[in-house]
């Protein structure tokens, strides 16, 4: 069931075919694995028996209409749903074979291992330096000022922001542009040396130029860490991801390589969504 969507976007020059940029192959190790995830917000069920494997050093895109459960599932991967009252989660999420919902596991430590970037940048009302250093100080990741300086610089370099802020590290982070703030938030997450980075529509509030920079950064980071991204943009999912999972009404309908999802989806609902028939 090939789609005209994929061919049209390639012809327009707005889509790099996933096959051209390298797919997560069957030999790619699995970083995280969800099995039988059921999620309730009070009396409302948001996820129904979701199971998904997430490859390491690759980008997995979660797509689907609004309210389909994408962000709810994303937050199960670092136990972020638990900060909301009335949430109940069942099932199992493993990272490197360890059940992160086991009673002995500290959710704060899980969130250090699994960083998160939200739709709108949320820097702290502190300096650029202190934003990046905050988590490292909290978790004791740097011993002494020199080590902390190095950690901050490395994180800003990795987020592609160092050249823009090196001369003003001790100025307010809130004075940065939205695009710079989003990269600062990514640097803040990177300073904790996470194994997984979750991104919930990280460029939806940005202009096309800033969006392109974030996508370049995602591609660079995926060479080192596991990335899971929620996006409403089918073009973005096709450009940045290796694997795509389609959610609908709280259920995972199908997941496969991005090329397969966009060119030969197995389920008619996936085909209809990526071709714009609903969403």
C-alpha positions, 0 to 999 in steps of 0.5 A: 500500500505505497503512498503518494505522500512520500513521493510527493514530498521527496519531489518537493525537496522537503523529505530525505528518504529514511533509506538514504540516511540509514535505518535502524537494522534488525541488528541494532540493539534495543535500548528500551522495551515497553510491554503491556503498558496501560495508563489511566488518568483518573477514570480515563484510560489513555493507553491500552496494552502498548508494547514497543521496542526502542532501538539504541543510537537511533531516532524513534518517532511517535506519530498520530492524531492529537489525543492518541496517546503519543505523549502519554507513552513518551512520559512512561519512559521516564516515569514523568506521568507520576508527577500528575495526581491520579495516574495509574500505570501497569505493564513493564518498561525496561531500559537495558533489561532493568524494569524502571517501575520496580519498587526499588528504582528511584524515579529521580534517578530514572529521569537523570538517565532519561532526559526530556525536552518539552514542546516549549523551552523551559529554562530556569530563571538563572544564568545560562551557565547555571541552567546547564550546571543545575542537574550536574550539581544536584547529582554530583557529576562534577568534582570541583569548578574546573570539572563543572566548567568542562561539563557545561562547555561540553554540553553546550558544544553538543547542543550546538550553542557554545559559539553563541553563548560562550561570551555571556555564560553568566547572563540570564537564560531567559534573554535568549531567543526561543530557538536558543532556549530550546537548545539550552534545554537540550544542553541541560539534559545532555549535562546529565549524560543521559542514555535516552533523550525524549523530545515532545514536539521540540520544534513546534514553537520554532520557525523553519530555520530554527526547526532545521537546526534542531533536526540537525542536532537530533541527527548528530545526537542519535549517533551517541544516544537513543532518541524518542520524539513525538511529532505532528509533522509527517515530514519531520518524522520522515526526515529525522527518524529511523523507526516510526510508531503510529498511535491511534485512540490510545493504541499502538497500531503499528511500528516499523522502519520509517521507510516502511511506515511511509511507503508500505504501511500495513494498517489502513488507518496508518495510510489514511493518517500519513496521507492526511485523510484524518488527523 
